[in-house]
Amino acid sequence: MSLDHMPKPQDRLADYLAADMAAVNLLIRERMASEHAPRIPQVTAHLIEAGGKRLRPMLTLAAARLCGYDGPYHVHLAAAVEFIHTATLLHDDVVDESAQRRGRPTANLLWDNKSSVLVGDYLFARSFQLMTEPGQIRVLSILANASATIAEGEVLQLTAAQDLATSEDIYLKVVRGKTAALFSAATEVGGVVAGAPEDVVQALYTYGDALGIAFQIADDLLDYTGTTAAIGKNVGDDFRERKLTLPLIKAVARANAEERAFWVRVIEKGDQREGDLAQAQEIMNRHGALDAARADALAWAARGRAALAQVPDHPLRHMLDDLSAYVVARIA
């Protein structure tokens, strides 16, 4: 069966968790309101209602439900996770000077940078209000730590940008900040609020962390190996933006003097010419950098799936397992 015809695990998750997600969406609409600053709901609604997959809050709901939770607070935590995610998107678009997200103009383009930053700050504050409501200090600690890791990862990415000395270790720290920290926090708090045993909570954390890393590596790889139709953006965008992603880091580490001069010109100096993307792809292929990055993504997905063996048997566990397989099926 081709990937296009595979039922998407996130769609099956959404169907299974439809009632919970309706409660999350209702809570989000309630908490993004502002009596005194109408721009806050305007900006927030533009992004939150743009048709995102809501994968992160679904991970929190799924983790809580498969651990047998039947209380109300998984909904609060899922909404907090979505607010953290939305706040980071608002800030990212300002930092990256983006004009489009999910095929629509960004908030900073429609309003201004100041509004995007301040509304992002408001959503962070709202997320902290939500995460205190279950009355569990550990839940607050997990999500607060994730928020700090996200901010740290963004600053690290800024300082590592266009620096050919960036190592795989630094890349992994950036990816944990950009993607995996919120995935792992989302799954971990679901287990904690459900009162799951410690080995299950740790397994849920490991699953979310590995899923996030596999997802980001696969995304980075597709920028060099995918098609515009398949990835929803232009192939080579990361190259043109001079991003130090895993395939490029691996190729630089294996470069000879001539190849290194090429990387200095196109990445550090930003002097890109016609045919440079094709040459970059050829160098990556020559050194097996694309295959090595693919192997890393598959290994992280396998690690996530292995962690689920510690989690109670449940239809949601099998959907999460399928999700791990799906994020790397695009590159397998």
Secondary structure, 3 states (H helix, E strand, C coil): CCHHHCCCHHHHHHHHCHHHHHHHHHHHHHHCCCCCCCHHHHHHHHHHCCCCCCHHHHHHHHHHHHCCCCCCHHHHHHHHHHHHHHHHHHHHHHHCCCCEECCEECHHHHCCHHHHHHHHHHHHHHHHHHHHCCCCHHHHHHHHHHHHHHHHHHHHHHHHCCCCCCCHHHHHHHHHHHHHHHHHHHHHHHHHHCCCCHHHHHHHHHHHHHHHHHHHHHHHHHHHHCCHHHHCCCCCHHHHCCCCCHHHHHHHHCCCHHHHHHHHHHHHCCCCCCCHHHHHHHHHHHCCHHHHHHHHHHHHHHHHHHHHHHCCCCHHHHHHHHHHHHHHHCCC
